[in-house]
Amino acid sequence: MQRSIQTKVRCIALVILMHSSLSILASPQLPDYIIYKNDTIATYNLLVEQYLQKYEHVDREQLFGLSFRDGGSFNCWRGYQAIYKIENDSLFLADIIDCGSLRKTLLDKSTSIKKMQAIFRDRLTNGKVFISWFSGDLNFPLTNKIVRWDGVFSTIYEKEKILHISNGNVSNIENINNYVDDPKAINREYKVKIPDILFEKLKRIKWKASDDCDCSEKYLITIDEYGKISKINMLRYELEEKIDRQERKEYDYCTSTMLKALKSLRFDIIKNKGKPISEDVYLEIWIEESGEIKNWTN
């Protein structure tokens, strides 16, 4: 259904307003640290959080006698940072520190010990806690080159060291590469404007212009783990199965037309902890009555 320009302008204004509010809340977060072979390295794995979610005796709202966020900055919403340590092929929690107080804690561990006692009780032994509750992969960067960052906390680096952990014990260690640079594929490195690449392909389409079919929309375009375009969704529909019969014609035409135009593209492969992942790319387009397409992606 053809929507008026006024309606679209109101929608755009609302999105901008919401985005501004969320930006205040979604500030970049300080990482935790892991001590590995005498090096203290930033890591983005929330192991203490996993414990807090599992054990009910911990009062999450009044941790350490104060709320998680009371007095905390926008870039440390947890109110603390954790320091982990690999010792004799075992993973330990070595410290819980106030935000940004790494150097101070290394000189005086008394505050850290009190915090760990409040949470872990008799699990605290010789000033540290064995992280028996964790099984999975623990990663930290070997290079500063970023592959992906969510703008808040989660960061994927091109080269990382992966520690495979089973109930707190290190079962295997490997160095991995999270970016596969294929000379025959499209560059997908961090900060490459993929929406612009997709738009250039869509410009070649002869769009159908009619009163009951308007493809001027916001889309999520999925690049799968093989680097191929595998799915396209209109963002305003949370669930495809809830689209009514009248809107279905428009939805099917727009998404299938775009998929047909983009399916020949092949991108470099992105991985997370050494495993290929898919990625959703946001794209917003406007189509004039003449069929001319414009890129409205911010």
C-alpha positions in Angstrom: 0.0 0.0 0.0 1.3 3.4 -1.0 2.1 5.4 2.1 2.2 9.2 2.2 5.4 11.1 2.6 4.1 12.7 5.7 3.6 9.3 7.4 7.1 8.2 6.5 8.6 11.4 7.8 6.8 10.9 11.2 8.2 7.3 11.4 11.7 8.5 10.6 11.5 11.2 13.3 10.4 8.6 15.8 13.2 6.2 15.0 15.8 9.1 15.4 14.3 9.9 18.8 14.4 6.3 20.0 18.0 5.9 18.6 19.1 9.0 20.5 17.7 7.7 23.8 19.2 4.2 23.4 22.6 5.7 22.6 22.8 7.1 26.1 22.1 3.7 27.6 24.2 1.7 25.2 27.6 3.2 26.1 30.8 1.3 25.4 31.6 -0.9 28.4 34.9 -1.6 30.2 36.2 -5.1 29.7 37.2 -7.7 32.3 40.8 -8.9 32.4 42.6 -12.2 32.3 46.1 -12.8 33.6 47.8 -15.3 31.3 51.5 -16.1 31.4 52.3 -12.8 33.3 50.3 -10.7 30.8 47.1 -8.9 31.9 44.8 -8.8 28.8 41.4 -7.4 28.2 38.7 -10.0 27.7 35.0 -9.8 26.9 33.6 -12.8 28.8 31.2 -12.2 31.7 31.9 -15.2 33.9 30.9 -13.6 37.2 27.5 -12.8 35.6 27.0 -16.4 34.8 27.5 -17.3 38.5 25.1 -14.6 39.6 22.4 -15.9 37.3 22.9 -19.5 38.6 23.0 -19.0 42.3 20.1 -17.4 44.1 21.8 -16.6 47.4 23.4 -13.6 45.8 21.4 -10.4 46.0 22.0 -8.9 42.6 20.3 -5.6 43.3 22.4 -4.9 46.4 25.7 -6.5 45.5 28.5 -5.4 47.8 26.0 -3.3 49.7 25.1 -1.0 46.8 23.1 -1.3 43.6 24.9 -2.4 40.5 24.6 0.9 38.9 24.7 3.4 41.8 27.6 5.7 41.4 28.7 3.8 38.3 29.5 5.5 35.0 27.8 4.9 31.7 30.8 2.8 30.5 30.6 0.4 33.5 26.9 -0.5 34.1 27.9 -3.6 36.2 29.6 -1.4 38.8 32.7 -3.6 38.8 35.3 -5.4 36.7 36.5 -8.9 37.2 40.1 -10.2 36.9 40.6 -13.9 35.9 43.8 -15.9 36.1 45.0 -19.1 34.5 47.1 -21.1 36.9 48.2 -24.7 36.5 45.7 -25.2 33.6 42.8 -24.0 35.8 40.7 -20.9 35.6 40.3 -18.7 38.7 38.6 -15.5 39.6 41.5 -13.5 41.1 39.8 -10.1 41.9 36.6 -8.1 41.7 37.5 -4.5 41.4 35.8 -1.1 41.3 35.5 0.3 37.8 38.8 1.5 36.5 40.8 0.6 39.6 43.0 -2.1 38.2 46.3 -0.5 39.3 45.0 0.4 42.8 43.8 -3.2 43.4 47.2 -4.7 42.4 48.6 -2.7 45.4 45.8 -3.4 47.9 43.6 -6.5 47.5 41.6 -6.1 50.7 38.5 -4.5 49.1 38.5 -7.2 46.4 38.7 -10.0 48.9 35.7 -8.5 50.8 33.7 -8.4 47.6 34.5 -12.0 46.6 33.7 -13.2 50.2 30.3 -11.5 50.0 29.4 -13.4 46.8 31.3 -16.7 46.8 31.5 -17.5 50.6 33.4 -20.8 51.1 34.3 -21.0 47.4 37.0 -18.4 48.1 40.2 -20.2 48.8 43.7 -18.7 49.2 42.3 -15.4 47.9 40.8 -16.7 44.7 37.8 -18.6 43.4 38.0 -21.7 41.1 35.5 -21.1 38.3 34.0 -24.6 38.2 30.7 -23.3 36.9 32.1 -22.4 33.5 32.4 -24.6 30.5 33.0 -23.1 27.1 35.5 -21.0 25.1 37.4 -18.1 26.7 38.9 -15.7 24.2 41.2 -12.7 24.2 42.9 -10.8 21.4 46.3 -11.4 19.9 46.0 -8.3 17.7 44.3 -4.9 17.9 42.6 -5.3 14.6 38.8 -5.5 15.1 36.5 -7.7 13.0 33.3 -6.7 14.6 32.2 -4.6 17.6 28.6 -4.2 18.9 29.3 -0.7 20.1 28.9 -1.7 23.8 30.8 -4.7 24.9 31.1 -7.6 22.5 34.3 -7.4 20.4 35.6 -9.8 17.8 39.3 -9.5 17.0 40.9 -10.8 13.8 43.4 -13.0 15.7 42.6 -14.4 19.1 43.8 -17.0 21.6 41.0 -19.5 22.5 41.1 -21.4 25.8 38.7 -24.3 25.7 37.4 -24.7 29.3 35.6 -27.7 30.8 34.2 -27.1 34.4 37.0 -24.5 35.0 39.8 -26.6 33.6 41.7 -25.8 30.4 41.3 -28.7 28.0 42.9 -27.1 24.9 44.5 -23.9 23.7 44.7 -22.6 20.2 45.3 -19.5 18.2 42.6 -18.7 15.6 41.8 -16.2 12.8 38.3 -14.7 12.8 38.5 -13.3 9.3 38.9 -15.2 6.0 40.1 -12.9 3.3 39.1 -14.5 0.0 40.5 -12.6 -3.1 37.4 -13.6 -5.1 35.0 -12.4 -2.4 33.8 -8.9 -1.4 35.7 -7.2 1.4 33.9 -7.3 4.7 36.4 -5.8 7.0 35.4 -3.7 10.0 34.0 -0.2 9.0 33.5 -1.3 5.3 30.1 0.1 4.4 28.3 -3.1 3.4 24.9 -1.3 3.0 26.4 0.8 0.3 27.7 -2.3 -1.5 24.2 -3.8 -1.4 22.6 -0.6 -2.5 24.8 -0.4 -5.6 23.5 -3.8 -6.7 19.9 -2.8 -6.0 20.2 0.3 -8.1 20.2 -1.9 -11.2 16.7 -3.3 -10.5 13.7 -2.0 -12.4 11.3 -1.5 -9.5 7.6 -1.9 -10.0 5.7 1.2 -9.0 2.0 0.8 -8.1 -0.5 1.9 -5.4 -0.5 -1.5 -3.7 3.2 -2.2 -3.7 5.8 0.2 -2.2 9.2 -1.2 -1.4 10.4 1.9 0.4 11.3 0.3 3.6 13.8 -0.7 6.3 15.3 -4.1 5.8 17.5 -6.6 7.6 19.6 -8.5 5.0 21.3 -11.7 6.3 24.8 -12.6 5.2 25.1 -16.3 6.3 28.1 -18.1 7.6 29.2 -18.9 4.0 29.3 -15.2 3.1 26.1 -15.5 0.9 22.9 -13.4 1.1 20.5 -16.0 2.6 17.5 -14.0 3.8 15.8 -10.6 3.6 13.2 -9.3 6.1 11.2 -6.1 6.3 12.1 -4.6 9.7 8.5 -3.5 10.5 7.3 -7.1 10.6 8.6 -8.9 13.7 7.1 -12.2 12.6 6.7 -13.0 9.0 3.7 -15.3 9.7 1.7 -12.4 11.1 1.7 -10.5 7.8 -1.9 -10.1 6.6 -3.0 -11.1 3.1 -3.1 -7.6 1.8 0.5 -6.8 2.9 1.8 -10.3 1.8 1.9 -9.4 -1.9 4.0 -6.3 -1.2 6.3 -8.2 1.3 6.9 -11.1 -1.1 7.5 -8.9 -4.1 10.0 -6.6 -2.3 12.0 -9.3 -0.5 12.1 -11.7 -3.4 13.2 -9.0 -5.8 16.0 -7.9 -3.5 17.1 -11.5 -2.9 17.2 -12.2 -6.6 19.4 -9.2 -7.2 21.8 -9.9 -4.2 22.1 -13.7 -4.2 25.1 -13.7 -6.6 27.2 -11.7 -4.1 29.8 -13.5 -2.0 31.5 -11.9 0.9 34.6 -12.7 3.0 33.8 -15.0 6.0 33.6 -13.7 9.5 34.1 -15.9 12.5 33.5 -15.7 16.3 35.9 -17.7 18.4 37.0 -19.5 15.2 33.5 -20.5 14.1 31.8 -18.9 11.0 28.8 -16.7 11.9 25.9 -15.0 10.1 25.3 -11.2 10.2 22.3 -9.0 9.7 22.9 -5.8 7.7 20.5 -2.9 8.1 19.5 -1.2 4.9 16.8 1.5 4.3 15.7 2.4 0.8 13.3 4.9 -0.8 11.8 4.3 -4.2 10.4 7.2 -6.2 7.3 6.9 -8.3 9.7 6.9 -11.3 11.3 3.8 -10.0 14.5 5.5 -9.0 16.0 4.1 -5.8 17.7 6.1 -3.0 19.8 5.0 -0.1 18.3 6.2 3.2 20.6 4.1 5.4 22.1 6.2 8.2 
